[in-house]
Amino acid sequence: MVKMSHKRKEAANWWLKQKPQVAAAIKEAEAATGHQIVVVVARLGKYHAERATHIARKNPGASLVFCVDVLQHRYELRWQSHVSLDQAVLDNTTELFRQQNLAEAIRLVAQSLPFNTPGENLPDIIDE
């Protein structure tokens, strides 16, 4: 029990350190591209891919949805059908996820997006 509590505390501290950089990266990316980008912090669990797809569907106004499971340090990226991401961008994003550098992953993906007419303003970070 103590080990799990320590792991949760470590994960929470990691996220609290990352959160300001992630929020800044989202603001920069949205301003540069016009796309709505949402980071959803949630437990993804055993079926992480399906859960991430479900989360993305709940955020249809977002061009990009980054799902973050803080406890498991797991990341999933989902994008709308009108968005096209190059395989090299996806590969580099995966590497940034491995390095636990979500802010840089957001910046990298945003650089590959064409400019979009800004739509509705969504929350940048959602804690589920």
CNS distance restraints for C-alpha pairs under 8 A (distance, minus, plus):
assign (resid   1 and name CA) (resid   5 and name CA) 6.30 0.50 0.50
assign (resid   2 and name CA) (resid   6 and name CA) 6.12 0.50 0.50
assign (resid   3 and name CA) (resid   7 and name CA) 6.18 0.50 0.50
assign (resid   4 and name CA) (resid   8 and name CA) 6.19 0.50 0.50
assign (resid   5 and name CA) (resid   9 and name CA) 6.21 0.50 0.50
assign (resid   6 and name CA) (resid  10 and name CA) 6.12 0.50 0.50
assign (resid   7 and name CA) (resid  11 and name CA) 6.11 0.50 0.50
assign (resid   7 and name CA) (resid  71 and name CA) 7.30 0.50 0.50
assign (resid   8 and name CA) (resid  12 and name CA) 6.03 0.50 0.50
assign (resid   8 and name CA) (resid  71 and name CA) 6.13 0.50 0.50
assign (resid   9 and name CA) (resid  13 and name CA) 6.14 0.50 0.50
assign (resid  10 and name CA) (resid  14 and name CA) 6.10 0.50 0.50
assign (resid  11 and name CA) (resid  15 and name CA) 6.20 0.50 0.50
assign (resid  11 and name CA) (resid  70 and name CA) 5.72 0.50 0.50
assign (resid  11 and name CA) (resid  71 and name CA) 5.32 0.50 0.50
assign (resid  11 and name CA) (resid  73 and name CA) 7.90 0.50 0.50
assign (resid  12 and name CA) (resid  16 and name CA) 6.12 0.50 0.50
assign (resid  12 and name CA) (resid  70 and name CA) 7.09 0.50 0.50
assign (resid  12 and name CA) (resid  71 and name CA) 7.71 0.50 0.50
assign (resid  13 and name CA) (resid  17 and name CA) 6.25 0.50 0.50
assign (resid  14 and name CA) (resid  18 and name CA) 6.31 0.50 0.50
assign (resid  15 and name CA) (resid  19 and name CA) 5.79 0.50 0.50
assign (resid  15 and name CA) (resid  70 and name CA) 6.63 0.50 0.50
assign (resid  16 and name CA) (resid  20 and name CA) 7.62 0.50 0.50
assign (resid  17 and name CA) (resid  21 and name CA) 7.99 0.50 0.50
assign (resid  18 and name CA) (resid  22 and name CA) 6.14 0.50 0.50
assign (resid  18 and name CA) (resid 102 and name CA) 7.81 0.50 0.50
assign (resid  18 and name CA) (resid 103 and name CA) 7.72 0.50 0.50
assign (resid  19 and name CA) (resid  23 and name CA) 6.04 0.50 0.50
assign (resid  20 and name CA) (resid  24 and name CA) 6.19 0.50 0.50
assign (resid  21 and name CA) (resid  25 and name CA) 6.07 0.50 0.50
assign (resid  21 and name CA) (resid 103 and name CA) 5.83 0.50 0.50
assign (resid  22 and name CA) (resid  26 and name CA) 6.20 0.50 0.50
assign (resid  22 and name CA) (resid 102 and name CA) 6.53 0.50 0.50
assign (resid  22 and name CA) (resid 103 and name CA) 4.53 0.50 0.50
assign (resid  22 and name CA) (resid 106 and name CA) 7.76 0.50 0.50
assign (resid  23 and name CA) (resid  27 and name CA) 6.30 0.50 0.50
assign (resid  23 and name CA) (resid 103 and name CA) 7.94 0.50 0.50
assign (resid  23 and name CA) (resid 124 and name CA) 6.81 0.50 0.50
assign (resid  23 and name CA) (resid 125 and name CA) 7.28 0.50 0.50
assign (resid  24 and name CA) (resid  28 and name CA) 6.18 0.50 0.50
assign (resid  24 and name CA) (resid 103 and name CA) 7.95 0.50 0.50
assign (resid  25 and name CA) (resid  29 and name CA) 6.02 0.50 0.50
assign (resid  25 and name CA) (resid 103 and name CA) 5.48 0.50 0.50
assign (resid  25 and name CA) (resid 104 and name CA) 7.45 0.50 0.50
assign (resid  25 and name CA) (resid 106 and name CA) 6.40 0.50 0.50
assign (resid  25 and name CA) (resid 107 and name CA) 6.08 0.50 0.50
assign (resid  26 and name CA) (resid  30 and name CA) 5.98 0.50 0.50
assign (resid  26 and name CA) (resid  37 and name CA) 6.36 0.50 0.50
assign (resid  26 and name CA) (resid  38 and name CA) 7.74 0.50 0.50
assign (resid  26 and name CA) (resid 103 and name CA) 7.80 0.50 0.50
assign (resid  26 and name CA) (resid 106 and name CA) 6.84 0.50 0.50
assign (resid  26 and name CA) (resid 107 and name CA) 7.71 0.50 0.50
assign (resid  26 and name CA) (resid 124 and name CA) 6.72 0.50 0.50
assign (resid  27 and name CA) (resid  31 and name CA) 6.10 0.50 0.50
assign (resid  27 and name CA) (resid 124 and name CA) 7.90 0.50 0.50
assign (resid  28 and name CA) (resid  32 and name CA) 6.12 0.50 0.50
assign (resid  28 and name CA) (resid 107 and name CA) 7.98 0.50 0.50
assign (resid  29 and name CA) (resid  33 and name CA) 5.95 0.50 0.50
assign (resid  29 and name CA) (resid  34 and name CA) 7.82 0.50 0.50
assign (resid  29 and name CA) (resid  35 and name CA) 7.72 0.50 0.50
assign (resid  29 and name CA) (resid  37 and name CA) 7.87 0.50 0.50
assign (resid  29 and name CA) (resid 106 and name CA) 7.43 0.50 0.50
assign (resid  29 and name CA) (resid 107 and name CA) 6.25 0.50 0.50
assign (resid  29 and name CA) (resid 110 and name CA) 5.56 0.50 0.50
assign (resid  29 and name CA) (resid 111 and name CA) 7.69 0.50 0.50
assign (resid  30 and name CA) (resid  34 and name CA) 5.07 0.50 0.50
assign (resid  30 and name CA) (resid  35 and name CA) 5.34 0.50 0.50
assign (resid  30 and name CA) (resid  36 and name CA) 5.92 0.50 0.50
assign (resid  30 and name CA) (resid  37 and name CA) 6.70 0.50 0.50
assign (resid  30 and name CA) (resid 110 and name CA) 7.96 0.50 0.50
assign (resid  32 and name CA) (resid 115 and name CA) 7.38 0.50 0.50
assign (resid  33 and name CA) (resid 110 and name CA) 6.92 0.50 0.50
assign (resid  33 and name CA) (resid 111 and name CA) 7.99 0.50 0.50
assign (resid  33 and name CA) (resid 113 and name CA) 6.63 0.50 0.50
assign (resid  33 and name CA) (resid 114 and name CA) 6.51 0.50 0.50
assign (resid  33 and name CA) (resid 115 and name CA) 4.50 0.50 0.50
assign (resid  33 and name CA) (resid 116 and name CA) 5.88 0.50 0.50
assign (resid  34 and name CA) (resid 115 and name CA) 5.90 0.50 0.50
assign (resid  34 and name CA) (resid 116 and name CA) 4.74 0.50 0.50
assign (resid  34 and name CA) (resid 117 and name CA) 5.52 0.50 0.50
assign (resid  34 and name CA) (resid 118 and name CA) 4.40 0.50 0.50
assign (resid  34 and name CA) (resid 119 and name CA) 7.51 0.50 0.50
assign (resid  35 and name CA) (resid  62 and name CA) 7.17 0.50 0.50
assign (resid  35 and name CA) (resid  63 and name CA) 5.86 0.50 0.50
assign (resid  35 and name CA) (resid  64 and name CA) 7.84 0.50 0.50
assign (resid  35 and name CA) (resid 115 and name CA) 7.43 0.50 0.50
assign (resid  35 and name CA) (resid 116 and name CA) 5.78 0.50 0.50
assign (resid  35 and name CA) (resid 117 and name CA) 7.47 0.50 0.50
assign (resid  35 and name CA) (resid 118 and name CA) 6.11 0.50 0.50
assign (resid  35 and name CA) (resid 119 and name CA) 7.48 0.50 0.50
assign (resid  36 and name CA) (resid  61 and name CA) 7.01 0.50 0.50
assign (resid  36 and name CA) (resid  62 and name CA) 4.70 0.50 0.50
assign (resid  36 and name CA) (resid  63 and name CA) 5.50 0.50 0.50
assign (resid  36 and name CA) (resid  64 and name CA) 6.79 0.50 0.50
assign (resid  36 and name CA) (resid 118 and name CA) 7.51 0.50 0.50
assign (resid  36 and name CA) (resid 119 and name CA) 7.35 0.50 0.50
assign (resid  36 and name CA) (resid 120 and name CA) 7.88 0.50 0.50
assign (resid  36 and name CA) (resid 121 and name CA) 7.13 0.50 0.50
assign (resid  36 and name CA) (resid 122 and name CA) 6.77 0.50 0.50
assign (resid  37 and name CA) (resid  62 and name CA) 5.50 0.50 0.50
assign (resid  37 and name CA) (resid  63 and name CA) 6.08 0.50 0.50
assign (resid  37 and name CA) (resid  64 and name CA) 4.93 0.50 0.50
assign (resid  37 and name CA) (resid  65 and name CA) 6.03 0.50 0.50
assign (resid  37 and name CA) (resid  66 and name CA) 7.82 0.50 0.50
assign (resid  37 and name CA) (resid 122 and name CA) 7.96 0.50 0.50
assign (resid  37 and name CA) (resid 124 and name CA) 6.48 0.50 0.50
assign (resid  38 and name CA) (resid  62 and name CA) 6.33 0.50 0.50
assign (resid  38 and name CA) (resid  64 and name CA) 6.37 0.50 0.50
assign (resid  38 and name CA) (resid  65 and name CA) 4.93 0.50 0.50
assign (resid  38 and name CA) (resid  66 and name CA) 6.25 0.50 0.50
assign (resid  38 and name CA) (resid 122 and name CA) 7.39 0.50 0.50
assign (resid  38 and name CA) (resid 123 and name CA) 6.71 0.50 0.50
assign (resid  38 and name CA) (resid 124 and name CA) 4.84 0.50 0.50
assign (resid  38 and name CA) (resid 125 and name CA) 5.82 0.50 0.50
assign (resid  38 and name CA) (resid 126 and name CA) 7.38 0.50 0.50
assign (resid  39 and name CA) (resid  65 and name CA) 5.79 0.50 0.50
assign (resid  39 and name CA) (resid  66 and name CA) 4.64 0.50 0.50
assign (resid  39 and name CA) (resid  67 and name CA) 5.82 0.50 0.50
assign (resid  39 and name CA) (resid  68 and name CA) 7.14 0.50 0.50
assign (resid  39 and name CA) (resid 124 and name CA) 6.17 0.50 0.50
assign (resid  39 and name CA) (resid 125 and name CA) 4.74 0.50 0.50
assign (resid  39 and name CA) (resid 126 and name CA) 6.22 0.50 0.50
assign (resid  40 and name CA) (resid  55 and name CA) 7.76 0.50 0.50
assign (resid  40 and name CA) (resid  65 and name CA) 7.15 0.50 0.50
assign (resid  40 and name CA) (resid  66 and name CA) 6.19 0.50 0.50
assign (resid  40 and name CA) (resid  67 and name CA) 4.86 0.50 0.50
assign (resid  40 and name CA) (resid  68 and name CA) 6.10 0.50 0.50
assign (resid  40 and name CA) (resid 125 and name CA) 5.80 0.50 0.50
assign (resid  40 and name CA) (resid 126 and name CA) 4.69 0.50 0.50
assign (resid  40 and name CA) (resid 127 and name CA) 5.96 0.50 0.50
assign (resid  40 and name CA) (resid 128 and name CA) 7.06 0.50 0.50
assign (resid  41 and name CA) (resid  67 and name CA) 6.01 0.50 0.50
assign (resid  41 and name CA) (resid  68 and name CA) 4.79 0.50 0.50
assign (resid  41 and name CA) (resid  69 and name CA) 5.94 0.50 0.50
assign (resid  41 and name CA) (resid  70 and name CA) 6.91 0.50 0.50
assign (resid  41 and name CA) (resid 125 and name CA) 7.38 0.50 0.50
assign (resid  41 and name CA) (resid 126 and name CA) 6.07 0.50 0.50
assign (resid  41 and name CA) (resid 127 and name CA) 4.83 0.50 0.50
assign (resid  41 and name CA) (resid 128 and name CA) 6.04 0.50 0.50
assign (resid  42 and name CA) (resid  67 and name CA) 7.03 0.50 0.50
assign (resid  42 and name CA) (resid  68 and name CA) 6.14 0.50 0.50
assign (resid  42 and name CA) (resid  69 and name CA) 5.29 0.50 0.50
assign (resid  42 and name CA) (resid  70 and name CA) 7.38 0.50 0.50
assign (resid  42 and name CA) (resid 127 and name CA) 6.36 0.50 0.50
assign (resid  42 and name CA) (resid 128 and name CA) 5.10 0.50 0.50
assign (resid  43 and name CA) (resid  68 and name CA) 7.68 0.50 0.50
assign (resid  43 and name CA) (resid  69 and name CA) 5.03 0.50 0.50
assign (resid  43 and name CA) (resid  70 and name CA) 7.51 0.50 0.50
assign (resid  43 and name CA) (resid  71 and name CA) 7.62 0.50 0.50
assign (resid  43 and name CA) (resid 128 and name CA) 7.95 0.50 0.50
assign (resid  44 and name CA) (resid  48 and name CA) 4.61 0.50 0.50
assign (resid  44 and name CA) (resid  49 and name CA) 7.86 0.50 0.50
assign (resid  44 and name CA) (resid  51 and name CA) 5.75 0.50 0.50
assign (resid  44 and name CA) (resid  52 and name CA) 6.85 0.50 0.50
assign (resid  44 and name CA) (resid  67 and name CA) 8.00 0.50 0.50
assign (resid  44 and name CA) (resid  68 and name CA) 7.71 0.50 0.50
assign (resid  44 and name CA) (resid  69 and name CA) 5.78 0.50 0.50
assign (resid  44 and name CA) (resid  74 and name CA) 7.85 0.50 0.50
assign (resid  45 and name CA) (resid  51 and name CA) 7.73 0.50 0.50
assign (resid  47 and name CA) (resid  51 and name CA) 6.21 0.50 0.50
assign (resid  48 and name CA) (resid  52 and name CA) 6.01 0.50 0.50
assign (resid  48 and name CA) (resid  76 and name CA) 7.79 0.50 0.50
assign (resid  49 and name CA) (resid  53 and name CA) 6.28 0.50 0.50
assign (resid  49 and name CA) (resid  76 and name CA) 7.08 0.50 0.50
assign (resid  50 and name CA) (resid  54 and name CA) 6.23 0.50 0.50
assign (resid  51 and name CA) (resid  55 and name CA) 6.20 0.50 0.50
assign (resid  52 and name CA) (resid  56 and name CA) 6.15 0.50 0.50
assign (resid  52 and name CA) (resid  67 and name CA) 6.11 0.50 0.50
assign (resid  52 and name CA) (resid  76 and name CA) 6.26 0.50 0.50
assign (resid  52 and name CA) (resid  77 and name CA) 7.61 0.50 0.50
assign (resid  52 and name CA) (resid  78 and name CA) 7.24 0.50 0.50
assign (resid  53 and name CA) (resid  57 and name CA) 6.24 0.50 0.50
assign (resid  53 and name CA) (resid  78 and name CA) 6.78 0.50 0.50
assign (resid  54 and name CA) (resid  58 and name CA) 6.47 0.50 0.50
assign (resid  55 and name CA) (resid  59 and name CA) 6.72 0.50 0.50
assign (resid  55 and name CA) (resid  67 and name CA) 7.72 0.50 0.50
assign (resid  56 and name CA) (resid  60 and name CA) 6.72 0.50 0.50
assign (resid  56 and name CA) (resid  65 and name CA) 5.81 0.50 0.50
assign (resid  56 and name CA) (resid  78 and name CA) 6.31 0.50 0.50
assign (resid  56 and name CA) (resid  79 and name CA) 7.69 0.50 0.50
assign (resid  59 and name CA) (resid  65 and name CA) 7.65 0.50 0.50
assign (resid  60 and name CA) (resid  80 and name CA) 7.76 0.50 0.50
assign (resid  61 and name CA) (resid 119 and name CA) 7.72 0.50 0.50
assign (resid  61 and name CA) (resid 120 and name CA) 7.13 0.50 0.50
assign (resid  61 and name CA) (resid 122 and name CA) 7.51 0.50 0.50
assign (resid  62 and name CA) (resid  79 and name CA) 7.83 0.50 0.50
assign (resid  62 and name CA) (resid  80 and name CA) 7.45 0.50 0.50
assign (resid  62 and name CA) (resid 122 and name CA) 7.45 0.50 0.50
assign (resid  63 and name CA) (resid  79 and name CA) 5.49 0.50 0.50
assign (resid  63 and name CA) (resid  80 and name CA) 5.21 0.50 0.50
assign (resid  63 and name CA) (resid  83 and name CA) 6.89 0.50 0.50
assign (resid  64 and name CA) (resid  77 and name CA) 7.17 0.50 0.50
assign (resid  64 and name CA) (resid  78 and name CA) 5.88 0.50 0.50
assign (resid  64 and name CA) (resid  79 and name CA) 4.48 0.50 0.50
assign (resid  64 and name CA) (resid  80 and name CA) 6.68 0.50 0.50
assign (resid  65 and name CA) (resid  77 and name CA) 5.86 0.50 0.50
assign (resid  65 and name CA) (resid  78 and name CA) 5.16 0.50 0.50
assign (resid  65 and name CA) (resid  79 and name CA) 6.18 0.50 0.50
assign (resid  66 and name CA) (resid  75 and name CA) 6.99 0.50 0.50
assign (resid  66 and name CA) (resid  76 and name CA) 5.87 0.50 0.50
assign (resid  66 and name CA) (resid  77 and name CA) 4.65 0.50 0.50
assign (resid  66 and name CA) (resid  78 and name CA) 6.47 0.50 0.50
assign (resid  67 and name CA) (resid  75 and name CA) 5.58 0.50 0.50
assign (resid  67 and name CA) (resid  76 and name CA) 5.01 0.50 0.50
assign (resid  67 and name CA) (resid  77 and name CA) 6.23 0.50 0.50
assign (resid  67 and name CA) (resid  78 and name CA) 8.00 0.50 0.50
assign (resid  68 and name CA) (resid  73 and name CA) 7.09 0.50 0.50
assign (resid  68 and name CA) (resid  74 and name CA) 5.89 0.50 0.50
assign (resid  68 and name CA) (resid  75 and name CA) 4.77 0.50 0.50
assign (resid  68 and name CA) (resid  76 and name CA) 6.69 0.50 0.50
assign (resid  69 and name CA) (resid  73 and name CA) 5.57 0.50 0.50
assign (resid  69 and name CA) (resid  74 and name CA) 5.06 0.50 0.50
assign (resid  69 and name CA) (resid  75 and name CA) 6.42 0.50 0.50
assign (resid  70 and name CA) (resid  74 and name CA) 6.89 0.50 0.50
assign (resid  73 and name CA) (resid 100 and name CA) 7.38 0.50 0.50
assign (resid  74 and name CA) (resid  97 and name CA) 7.98 0.50 0.50
assign (resid  75 and name CA) (resid  97 and name CA) 6.53 0.50 0.50
assign (resid  79 and name CA) (resid  83 and name CA) 6.37 0.50 0.50
assign (resid  83 and name CA) (resid 113 and name CA) 7.40 0.50 0.50
assign (resid  84 and name CA) (resid 113 and name CA) 7.70 0.50 0.50
assign (resid  85 and name CA) (resid  89 and name CA) 6.58 0.50 0.50
assign (resid  85 and name CA) (resid  90 and name CA) 6.89 0.50 0.50
assign (resid  85 and name CA) (resid 109 and name CA) 7.69 0.50 0.50
assign (resid  85 and name CA) (resid 112 and name CA) 6.97 0.50 0.50
assign (resid  85 and name CA) (resid 113 and name CA) 7.70 0.50 0.50
assign (resid  86 and name CA) (resid  90 and name CA) 6.45 0.50 0.50
assign (resid  86 and name CA) (resid 112 and name CA) 7.83 0.50 0.50
assign (resid  87 and name CA) (resid  91 and name CA) 6.07 0.50 0.50
assign (resid  88 and name CA) (resid  92 and name CA) 6.11 0.50 0.50
assign (resid  89 and name CA) (resid  93 and name CA) 5.97 0.50 0.50
assign (resid  89 and name CA) (resid 108 and name CA) 7.15 0.50 0.50
assign (resid  89 and name CA) (resid 109 and name CA) 6.50 0.50 0.50
assign (resid  89 and name CA) (resid 112 and name CA) 7.50 0.50 0.50
assign (resid  90 and name CA) (resid  94 and name CA) 6.11 0.50 0.50
assign (resid  90 and name CA) (resid 109 and name CA) 7.86 0.50 0.50
assign (resid  91 and name CA) (resid  95 and name CA) 6.41 0.50 0.50
assign (resid  92 and name CA) (resid  96 and name CA) 6.27 0.50 0.50
assign (resid  92 and name CA) (resid 105 and name CA) 7.90 0.50 0.50
assign (resid  93 and name CA) (resid  97 and name CA) 6.17 0.50 0.50
assign (resid  93 and name CA) (resid 105 and name CA) 5.16 0.50 0.50
assign (resid  93 and name CA) (resid 108 and name CA) 7.06 0.50 0.50
assign (resid  93 and name CA) (resid 109 and name CA) 7.19 0.50 0.50
assign (resid  94 and name CA) (resid  98 and name CA) 6.29 0.50 0.50
assign (resid  95 and name CA) (resid  99 and name CA) 6.37 0.50 0.50
assign (resid  96 and name CA) (resid 100 and name CA) 6.17 0.50 0.50
assign (resid  96 and name CA) (resid 101 and name CA) 5.26 0.50 0.50
assign (resid  96 and name CA) (resid 102 and name CA) 6.81 0.50 0.50
assign (resid  96 and name CA) (resid 104 and name CA) 6.95 0.50 0.50
assign (resid  96 and name CA) (resid 105 and name CA) 5.69 0.50 0.50
assign (resid  97 and name CA) (resid 101 and name CA) 5.75 0.50 0.50
assign (resid  97 and name CA) (resid 102 and name CA) 6.18 0.50 0.50
assign (resid  97 and name CA) (resid 105 and name CA) 6.94 0.50 0.50
assign (resid 101 and name CA) (resid 105 and name CA) 6.40 0.50 0.50
assign (resid 102 and name CA) (resid 106 and name CA) 6.20 0.50 0.50
assign (resid 103 and name CA) (resid 107 and name CA) 6.38 0.50 0.50
assign (resid 104 and name CA) (resid 108 and name CA) 6.03 0.50 0.50
assign (resid 105 and name CA) (resid 109 and name CA) 6.20 0.50 0.50
assign (resid 106 and name CA) (resid 110 and name CA) 6.05 0.50 0.50
assign (resid 107 and name CA) (resid 111 and name CA) 6.20 0.50 0.50
assign (resid 108 and name CA) (resid 112 and name CA) 6.92 0.50 0.50
assign (resid 109 and name CA) (resid 113 and name CA) 6.92 0.50 0.50
